[in-house]
Amino acid sequence: MEPEQFQETFQRLETEVQKVIVGHRDLIRKVLIAFFAGGHVLLEGVPGLGKTLLVKSLSHALGMSFKRIQFTPDLMPSDIVGTEVLTENIGRREFQFKKGPIFAHVVLADEINRATPKTQSAVLEAMEERQVTVFGESHILESPFMVLATQNPIELEGTYPLPEAQLDRFFFKLLVTSPTPAELREILKRTTGTESDDATKVLPEDSGKLVNEMNQLLRQVMIAPPIEDYVVRLVHATQNDAQNGGQPNGYVKQYIRFGSSPRGAQSVILGAKGNALIEGRVHVSYTDVEKIIYPALRHRLILNFQAEAENVTADQVIAEVIKQVPKN
Amino acid sequence: MQVTSRFQDRDRPENLVIRLIAQLSHHALWDSVLIYLPPALASIYIITSLSQAAWLSELTAILIIAVAIGCGLLAVMLRYRPLIPSVSSAAQLVDQRAGAQDHFLTMATIEQAHCSEAFMARLCHETASFGERVELKRDFPYKLKRSAFWSVGFSLLAVILMHVLVSLVEPGVRSLPVHQRLRGLAEQMAQKPGLNRLAQDLKALATKLEDPKIPREEKQTLAQEMEKKVVEQQKKEEQQENRDLLSQAASTMKGVEQEQTASGQDQQKDQQKGSGGIQSNLPQKGQGDSKQSEGGDGESKSDSSAQPSKDMQKGNSAQGNPKEPGQDKKQQGADAKGNQSDPKQPGNDQSKEKTGKSEGASKEGAGKNQASEEPPQGAPPAERFYKTGEGKEGIRGARYVTVQLPEEVAADSKGESRAAKESKGIRARPQVPVSNAPLPAHVPNAPTEKQQVPIEYRGIIR
């Protein structure tokens, strides 16, 4: 596959999803980057912003299998991964594995923070290992596989915030913001009239192979050692002295309890490579890194009580880190 | 690969970055040189000036110049090395100038072996198109930094200041010996037809002045005679050049006279310091009041204008000036035997002082006048307790005067009555104590001059 082909496919997918989703151009782009980089995305936003619709449209455009799991407190792990069911076949009774909704290319884990930690952790293995184990038997998931989880940041009563270990498995955390007046007008026009437009399928039948090729191409994008070093220094700068024995800057020391893991650096570089490809380049630039670092690191920084008390967000901390870390 | 082969020449993007590094390195070198060269040159000039002004020997000057050059080179190297741009920073500069998105940075720093060939070729192509926008000489010209201007300015200022300073101080410091100046003048005069004879005389005088065997008085006389000759010749001379030359010679002769006079005075002073001084009534070597000045009323006045003595301030004995009018030579001689202090032998003075102190102390037990014989008791007061103009050594620049205790007190102190003294033939002393202490107005022979009492006498004088 050539970079131009990647760019073209990407743009077509973007266009198709944007037929359904008004605005959120950057959000769609990053979801697609995460998809082609082989990562999972956590979407955070208040209800009614089109998170579920976005995921549905994306799966339609990709032409891949799509399953939705509505997470509730009484949801059990077996409801997600599947279970052994006793079946009778020609007079013989036997246990047969019944696949859960996790067995799909694109899985929407809606309001993931409403399920219990036990259920949440069932998704953990699936996300990282791309397999599930039921009654000691491992079952490989579909490829490509992507989990798009959503969570509501407001209604926190009766929720179970995702543990750090699970948050770290998400490639990006994207914030779904409210539409602008113009976008809202367009949404109303599209949804309250008689005309409805659905995303059409962009990828061919053997889309799995194509997506894997695109994933390989993305990984071939060149990154200069100074830029790689810059990413390392950025990620390192989020860590405080308790973790690495280094000298953190004042801002980090003031607001961050735990910094980013190495997975954060991986996400930044892969995301930057994806961003470079869709911008028609075969090498990563500093601007790619600065565009990708926010969704890649914001859920990996564990802020302390002072940050919460002062309403300091992870994005503000990242912006400060970018300011303080020199490029050379 | 057509694209790859195309970039194997000098205009490959990596080469552009390398050429930029070389150019920026040159700029950095010039910056460093322009910062440190002016101070180095200025310091060399200053050292040379000092050497010429005879403030520094040639060897020292050469050594200092060598050290200055070494330090300058070291400073240039130390400043230059960190300023050499790295490959990545140079590539970033080219990227910025060309409007590329880190194309040059990637091309210059990436390990091409680990990259996809297709990707590399594409990157090369893109970078080359950006490279066409950059021309190193146009886009990265050398500009003089402000620091260079400051360096030149300060160096010039230092040189000018030094020049002015040397020109102000040099005549006093760098004046040639008189005989050399005279010889120089003589050579100049010898070239003038009318001044040949005078030139020969000047040379002869110079030779005599140089001779240490000829006494000073004779040199002074010769100089005076020559000055007269020069002045006479000057009056006769009509040509302006010759007159100028003669006026120079006359002024030099005056200088010679002054020099000789001054050296004579110095010698006299040295002699005075060695042979005499100012009388002291402090007990020395246990002689106590026997060293008191026995001059009369008139003598006491003349003593009041005596020269100060450092020895006196230190509590040592000092003799009055033998040339002072009214000075008792006998007394001087007697004092000189026991109390003469040689300024050239400070150790001797100290030993004498110690001896005097010990002897004085031994006499305390003998019932002598402790008030007059004892030095001030106790440790000297702290610095802050001294009045303005006073120090540990007494009043700074205080003039020494002879202090005469009232006779009764002196007699009492020795245990002798006035009648007994008179019977010994010692001239009766006036009732008036001769002292630098303020005296009452009714005392007829009170000295007109009022002086502060040196601090070491405050315990003695009542």
Interface residues (C-beta under 8 A of the other chain):
Chain A: E2 P3 Q220 V221 M222 I223 A224 P225 P226 I227 R281 V282 H283 V284 S285 Y286 T287 K327 N328
Chain B: S86 S88 S89 Q92 Q101 D102 H103 L105 T106 T109 I110 E111 C115 S116 A118 F119 M120 R122 L123 E126
